[in-house]
Amino acid sequence: MSTPTMRRRLPLFILLATLSLGFWSLTSSANDRAEPADKDEALEHAMEELKDLFRDLNKTLRADGQEQQAADITAEMLKHILTAKDQAHVVHIIEDASPAEQPKLIAEYRIQMNDVIINLAQAENALLLGNKKQAAQFLSEVKQTQRASHKKFKD
Ligand code: HEM
């Protein structure tokens, strides 16, 4: 049974319910949208750091007597490549592949990351021993793997 007061308040009630539903769906779709961006962030951040560190490393290698600083930069790069290695699940080319193709792509991604890790660590060792020429050879391997990996995995 509805009283006159209830009938008067009905439009207000409907308005409030509509507004709160609208607000709820807005915030939930904003969360849905935020998720993929967050997911990608660790990989993007690691790659940006690697780019900046690689540039600093090349600058340091051009200067005389900075092998120790250069070795420290390679050690820093290794931390970021390890983070990136853990992010195969957010790489679009891998995410979009069929379940049958995914394991092979993930293995390839890890192998290329390991290749960078091995060559960066070898470059670090060469620099710690003061051998800049040998370090440059390992770093050119890193550059080649970077090019091949981006061709395969970066969209
Ligand atoms: C020292 C070596 C590397 C450097 C300096 C480097 C640098 C970069 C840079 C600057 C970007 C663009 C980041 C952005 O979107 O803002 C990028 C993206 C990317 N790189 Fe690398 N990269 C390296 C090695 C690798 C390796 C070995 C792989 C794979 C095995 C790889 C896979 C990717 C992928 C999948 C993206 C796209 C990330 C995204 O979704 O935005 N990178 N990299």
Residues whose N, C-alpha, C, O or C-beta is under 5 A from the ligand:
A	BS01	HEM	L43 E44 M47 E48 L50 K51 F54 V91 Y109 Q112 M113 V116 V142 T145 Q146 S149 F153 K154
